[in-house]
């Protein structure tokens, strides 16, 4: 751990990002870059999943956890602020690959505190609340005492007063704009939002009612998209009827017998490195309980990369992708 951070911790001081300490071992941001990013910056104070976040100058040394947060930074043209990423759900899209190429990868999962602090970050942006824990990247309050700001994707907030119910594209646009304000790039955020809206408006939904299973992961007990999270939001926009829309949750565990009884018209397969779409198809085609499903027999599979299915800048593209795949199936 950098000695400057140890000194801060022992003094028991809570610093805002504008006063975050710098490690003598870490490269300092250039005066020109810092001055330009701070020019005209309006301090930001917000309530993020129940944690007060105050930003007095744009963060310069950022670690992202989960692909959705890394991609948010890249979409906003903030790749130069990244000093590390972790817990990637899949490859970065080609349009952002060059900006991400030289950013260190801390861990394939949630990074430990020691690895995180070794990069001397002034801000950590996480996709899930659970990414911040004593046995993970660190408790948010503890990181704050070290002068490290934290932010969680609001779509992932779990407390009833903060969890979107249901998640909407307006919530996703809100996160884009909130992150834009934190980093002093509100104009870029507005441009990203307008681009997402244009993409959504170009979607061509199926002409007839089409039921769907959103199959995220799991074998003996499948983990599926439920009625209030990003799967439901994306399926609604794509004109699909979620067979688990009545389950009041973001994702849920489901029994194969319920899926067989519903016999969905199509199956949305989430393609993740730890549970690929191909693996899911093999299971569905060889499992006695599922191989006679209409969607399985007729190979009505729609595939989305995991990183594009959690709330973030790729959700509008996911809607269009589903509709294009539906059209290719003749739906």
Backbone torsions as a table, in degrees:
resi	resn	phi	psi	omega
1	UNK	NA	135.4	179.8
2	UNK	-58.6	141.8	-176.5
3	UNK	-63.1	-33.3	-179.5
4	UNK	-64.2	-34.6	178.9
5	UNK	-71.5	-35.6	177.2
6	UNK	-62.6	-40.7	179.9
7	UNK	-63.5	-41.1	179.3
8	UNK	-63.3	-44.5	-178.0
9	UNK	-62.3	-43.8	-177.2
10	UNK	-67.8	-28.3	178.8
11	UNK	-79.7	-12.4	177.2
12	UNK	69.0	31.1	-177.6
13	UNK	-95.6	141.1	173.0
14	UNK	-104.9	119.0	-176.0
15	UNK	-108.0	146.4	169.5
16	UNK	-79.9	167.7	-175.2
17	UNK	-61.1	-31.8	-178.5
18	UNK	-66.1	-17.0	-179.2
19	UNK	-112.9	11.5	-176.1
20	UNK	-58.8	138.9	-177.9
21	UNK	-74.1	156.9	179.1
22	UNK	-117.3	137.8	177.7
23	UNK	-81.3	140.8	178.2
24	UNK	-69.0	-18.4	-179.3
25	UNK	-87.0	-13.4	-174.9
26	UNK	-101.2	146.6	178.4
27	UNK	-66.6	131.3	-179.6
28	UNK	-83.1	149.4	176.0
29	UNK	-65.9	143.3	-178.1
30	UNK	-67.5	145.8	179.6
31	UNK	-55.6	-37.8	-179.0
32	UNK	-64.0	-44.9	-179.5
33	UNK	-64.2	-44.9	-179.0
34	UNK	-63.8	-42.2	-178.4
35	UNK	-65.5	-41.9	-177.7
36	UNK	-68.8	-36.6	-178.5
37	UNK	-73.8	-26.3	-178.7
38	UNK	-88.8	-17.1	-176.2
39	UNK	-61.6	122.7	178.1
40	UNK	72.5	11.6	-177.5
41	UNK	-74.1	132.6	176.4
42	UNK	-97.5	120.4	179.7
43	UNK	-51.9	144.6	-176.0
44	UNK	-118.3	131.3	172.4
45	UNK	-129.8	127.8	-178.7
46	UNK	-150.1	161.1	177.2
47	UNK	-101.3	108.6	-174.7
48	UNK	-111.8	103.3	-178.5
49	UNK	55.2	32.3	179.3
50	UNK	91.4	0.4	177.6
51	UNK	-109.9	127.8	178.4
52	UNK	-73.1	127.9	179.0
53	UNK	-119.7	123.9	177.8
54	UNK	-123.3	126.1	-179.7
55	UNK	-123.8	116.0	-179.0
56	UNK	-98.9	-15.4	171.3
57	UNK	-152.1	152.1	-174.7
58	UNK	-59.3	131.6	176.6
59	UNK	-57.6	142.6	-177.6
60	UNK	-113.2	-23.5	-175.9
61	UNK	-128.3	97.8	-168.3
62	UNK	-115.2	137.8	170.6
63	UNK	-113.2	130.5	177.1
64	UNK	-108.0	143.0	177.0
65	UNK	-124.3	119.9	-173.8
66	UNK	93.4	145.1	-177.6
67	UNK	-61.6	-36.6	-176.5
68	UNK	-59.9	-34.6	-179.6
69	UNK	-78.6	-38.8	176.3
70	UNK	-60.4	-44.7	-178.0
71	UNK	-69.0	-32.1	175.1
72	UNK	-60.5	-46.7	179.4
73	UNK	-61.6	-43.4	-178.2
74	UNK	-67.7	-39.7	179.2
75	UNK	-63.7	-29.7	179.3
76	UNK	-89.2	7.5	178.4
77	UNK	71.1	30.9	-175.6
78	UNK	-111.1	24.0	179.6
79	UNK	-60.3	-28.5	-179.3
80	UNK	-72.4	-11.0	177.0
81	UNK	-88.4	-12.8	-175.5
82	UNK	-79.7	124.2	174.0
83	UNK	-107.0	-5.5	178.2
84	UNK	-178.0	150.9	174.5
85	UNK	-131.8	162.9	178.6
86	UNK	-155.0	161.7	173.8
87	UNK	57.5	52.4	177.9
88	UNK	-72.9	135.7	179.9
89	UNK	-93.6	-5.9	-179.2
90	UNK	170.9	177.4	-178.8
91	UNK	-68.0	149.7	174.9
92	UNK	-69.7	137.8	177.3
93	UNK	-55.1	151.3	-175.3
94	UNK	-53.7	-36.7	-176.2
95	UNK	-63.1	-22.2	-178.8
96	UNK	-113.8	0.1	-172.9
97	UNK	-59.7	-41.7	-177.7
98	UNK	-64.6	-39.3	-179.2
99	UNK	-68.4	-25.4	-177.6
100	UNK	-96.8	-9.2	-169.2
101	UNK	-58.7	-38.4	-174.4
102	UNK	-100.7	8.1	179.6
103	UNK	-82.0	125.4	-179.4
104	UNK	-60.4	141.0	174.6
105	UNK	-99.9	114.7	-176.6
106	UNK	-71.9	-42.5	-173.4
107	UNK	-164.7	149.3	174.2
108	UNK	-73.6	-14.1	176.9
109	UNK	-121.0	-158.4	177.4
110	UNK	-68.7	129.8	-178.7
111	UNK	-74.1	152.7	174.2
112	UNK	-78.7	163.5	-177.8
113	UNK	-60.3	-40.9	-176.3
114	UNK	-61.2	-45.8	179.0
115	UNK	-65.2	-39.9	179.6
116	UNK	-63.0	-50.9	-176.7
117	UNK	-67.3	-24.0	178.3
118	UNK	-62.9	-19.6	178.5
119	UNK	-92.1	-2.4	179.6
120	UNK	51.3	53.8	-179.8
121	UNK	-75.1	156.9	170.6
122	UNK	-108.1	-2.8	-178.6
123	UNK	-158.3	141.7	175.4
124	UNK	-127.5	125.5	-177.8
125	UNK	-114.5	114.8	-173.0
126	UNK	-116.0	150.9	178.8
127	UNK	-83.4	-27.6	-178.6
128	UNK	-128.1	146.7	174.5
129	UNK	-59.2	-36.3	-177.5
130	UNK	-66.5	-13.7	176.6
131	UNK	-64.5	-23.9	178.3
132	UNK	-100.5	106.4	178.9
133	UNK	-156.9	165.4	-179.0
134	UNK	-61.6	-32.7	-179.9
135	UNK	-98.7	11.9	176.5
136	UNK	-120.1	-128.4	-178.0
137	UNK	-73.6	-13.9	-179.8
138	UNK	120.6	150.2	176.7
139	UNK	-65.7	143.0	-175.8
140	UNK	-62.6	-40.3	179.8
141	UNK	-65.1	-40.8	-180.0
142	UNK	-65.5	-41.4	177.7
143	UNK	-64.5	-37.2	178.0
144	UNK	-60.3	-37.1	178.8
145	UNK	-67.9	-18.1	176.8
146	UNK	-94.6	8.5	179.7
147	UNK	80.0	17.5	-178.3
148	UNK	-107.0	116.6	177.3
149	UNK	-75.8	154.4	179.6
150	UNK	-135.8	152.5	178.9
151	UNK	-151.7	136.0	178.0
152	UNK	-115.3	141.7	174.6
153	UNK	-53.4	120.1	-177.3
154	UNK	-57.5	-26.2	178.2
155	UNK	-64.0	-20.5	-177.2
156	UNK	-95.9	-1.1	179.0
157	UNK	-60.8	136.4	-175.7
158	UNK	-105.1	-23.2	-179.8
159	UNK	-66.4	140.8	-176.1
160	UNK	-52.5	-36.2	-178.1
161	UNK	-74.0	-11.3	-175.1
162	UNK	-121.2	-24.6	-176.9
163	UNK	-69.8	125.3	176.2
164	UNK	-59.5	133.4	-174.3
165	UNK	-143.8	87.2	0.5
166	UNK	-90.4	168.8	172.8
167	UNK	-69.5	136.4	177.7
168	UNK	-127.1	167.6	176.3
169	UNK	-65.2	-27.5	174.6
170	UNK	-62.0	-35.4	176.0
171	UNK	-65.3	-42.2	179.1
172	UNK	-64.5	-43.7	177.3
173	UNK	-61.4	-36.1	178.5
174	UNK	-62.3	-39.8	177.8
175	UNK	-66.0	-42.1	178.6
176	UNK	-56.4	-47.1	-178.1
177	UNK	-69.4	-35.4	179.7
178	UNK	-66.5	-43.5	177.5
179	UNK	-64.9	-38.8	176.8
180	UNK	-59.3	-39.1	179.5
181	UNK	-70.0	-36.7	179.3
182	UNK	-62.2	-36.1	-176.2
183	UNK	-101.9	7.6	176.4
184	UNK	69.4	29.5	-179.8
185	UNK	-127.9	50.8	-177.2
186	UNK	-59.2	-34.5	-179.1
187	UNK	-66.5	-39.4	177.5
188	UNK	-65.7	-40.7	179.9
189	UNK	-61.2	-43.7	178.4
190	UNK	-60.6	-39.3	180.0
191	UNK	-65.9	-40.6	178.2
192	UNK	-63.3	-44.6	179.4
193	UNK	-60.8	-45.5	-179.7
194	UNK	-63.6	-36.4	177.2
195	UNK	-66.3	-40.7	177.6
196	UNK	-63.9	-42.0	179.0
197	UNK	-62.5	-41.2	178.8
198	UNK	-64.0	-39.8	178.1
199	UNK	-62.7	-45.4	179.0
200	UNK	-60.8	-40.4	-178.1
201	UNK	-67.4	-18.3	-179.4
202	UNK	-87.4	-7.7	-177.0
203	UNK	-67.2	140.1	178.0
204	UNK	-117.3	103.8	-174.2
205	UNK	-76.2	160.7	-178.4
206	UNK	-62.2	149.0	-176.6
207	UNK	-74.9	-24.1	-177.8
208	UNK	-124.5	156.4	179.3
209	UNK	-54.4	132.7	-176.7
210	UNK	-135.0	113.7	178.7
211	UNK	-84.6	151.1	-174.9
212	UNK	-145.3	145.8	167.8
213	UNK	-104.1	130.2	173.9
214	UNK	-99.5	105.4	-174.0
215	UNK	-102.5	103.9	-176.5
216	UNK	-84.9	-51.7	-175.5
217	UNK	-166.4	-178.3	176.8
218	UNK	93.5	154.2	179.2
219	UNK	-122.7	-71.0	179.1
220	UNK	-61.4	-41.9	176.3
221	UNK	-125.6	108.8	-177.7
222	UNK	-72.3	146.1	176.3
223	UNK	-104.2	120.2	-168.6
224	UNK	-126.9	162.7	176.6
225	UNK	-72.9	129.4	179.6
226	UNK	-103.3	-155.8	-163.7
227	UNK	-93.9	-3.6	-175.4
228	UNK	-132.5	6.2	-177.7
229	UNK	-106.1	-162.7	-177.1
230	UNK	-64.4	-35.1	176.1
231	UNK	-58.0	-45.0	179.5
232	UNK	-64.2	-42.0	179.5
233	UNK	-59.5	-46.6	-177.9
234	UNK	-68.3	-43.4	179.9
235	UNK	-65.0	-41.0	176.9
236	UNK	-56.7	-48.4	-177.3
237	UNK	-66.2	-27.6	-180.0
238	UNK	-88.1	-0.3	177.9
239	UNK	78.3	24.2	178.4
240	UNK	-100.7	147.1	177.4
241	UNK	-101.4	110.4	-177.6
242	UNK	-71.4	125.0	-179.1
243	UNK	-70.2	-12.6	176.6
244	UNK	-115.6	28.2	-179.9
245	UNK	-64.0	-22.5	-177.4
246	UNK	-83.7	-2.4	178.1
247	UNK	-88.1	118.7	-174.4
248	UNK	-81.8	76.3	179.5
249	UNK	-162.9	170.8	178.8
250	UNK	-80.3	-52.4	171.9
251	UNK	-130.9	161.4	-179.5
252	UNK	-153.9	157.9	171.4
253	UNK	-83.7	141.4	-177.8
254	UNK	-137.7	155.2	176.9
255	UNK	-89.0	143.6	179.3
256	UNK	-60.0	-30.5	-177.9
257	UNK	-62.8	-35.4	178.1
258	UNK	-69.6	-36.0	179.0
259	UNK	-67.9	-42.6	178.7
260	UNK	-62.7	-41.8	179.9
261	UNK	-64.2	-36.2	-179.5
262	UNK	-75.9	-29.5	-179.8
263	UNK	43.1	67.2	-175.4
264	UNK	-62.4	151.6	179.4
265	UNK	-67.3	-37.2	179.6
266	UNK	-138.7	161.5	176.7
267	UNK	-124.9	122.6	175.7
268	UNK	-87.6	119.5	-178.5
269	UNK	-103.7	123.9	177.4
270	UNK	-89.0	119.9	-175.0
271	UNK	-92.1	106.8	179.8
272	UNK	-123.1	152.9	-178.0
273	UNK	-60.9	-32.2	-176.8
274	UNK	-89.1	-9.5	178.4
275	UNK	-159.3	84.5	-171.5
276	UNK	-72.2	162.4	175.4
277	UNK	-61.5	-38.3	179.0
278	UNK	-62.0	-41.5	177.9
279	UNK	-62.7	-40.1	-179.9
280	UNK	-64.9	-41.7	179.2
281	UNK	-62.9	-43.4	178.0
282	UNK	-58.5	-44.6	179.0
283	UNK	-62.1	-47.8	-177.3
284	UNK	-63.0	-35.3	-177.1
285	UNK	-81.8	-17.4	-178.4
286	UNK	-108.7	-15.0	179.8
287	UNK	-77.7	126.1	-178.3
288	UNK	-59.3	-28.8	-176.9
289	UNK	-78.6	-18.4	-173.3
290	UNK	-122.8	-15.5	-172.4
291	UNK	-67.4	-18.0	178.2
292	UNK	-94.6	2.3	173.8
293	UNK	-58.4	141.0	-179.3
294	UNK	-56.0	-44.7	-178.5
295	UNK	-64.2	-32.2	179.9
296	UNK	-76.1	-47.6	-179.6
297	UNK	-59.7	-38.6	-176.3
298	UNK	-96.9	6.8	176.9
299	UNK	53.9	48.6	176.5
300	UNK	-92.5	72.0	-178.9
301	UNK	-107.5	135.9	173.0
302	UNK	-117.3	135.2	-173.6
303	UNK	-120.8	135.4	174.4
304	UNK	-132.6	139.9	175.0
305	UNK	-68.5	142.0	-177.4
306	UNK	-51.9	-44.5	-175.4
307	UNK	-61.8	-20.9	-179.4
308	UNK	-93.3	0.5	-175.3
309	UNK	-105.3	-16.6	173.4
310	UNK	-86.2	154.2	-175.0
311	UNK	-52.3	125.0	-178.8
312	UNK	172.5	-168.4	-170.4
313	UNK	-73.2	-9.4	-179.0
314	UNK	-99.8	2.3	-175.5
315	UNK	-64.3	-39.9	178.9
316	UNK	-63.7	-40.6	176.3
317	UNK	-61.7	-34.6	179.2
318	UNK	-64.2	-39.6	178.2
319	UNK	-60.9	-49.2	-179.6
320	UNK	-63.5	-39.6	179.0
321	UNK	-61.4	-44.1	178.3
322	UNK	-60.9	-44.0	-178.5
323	UNK	-67.0	-36.0	177.0
324	UNK	-67.3	-40.1	177.7
325	UNK	-67.3	-37.1	176.2
326	UNK	-62.5	-43.4	179.5
327	UNK	-61.4	-38.9	179.2
328	UNK	-65.9	-25.3	177.3
329	UNK	-86.4	-2.4	-179.1
330	UNK	83.2	20.3	-179.6
331	UNK	-95.4	NA	NA
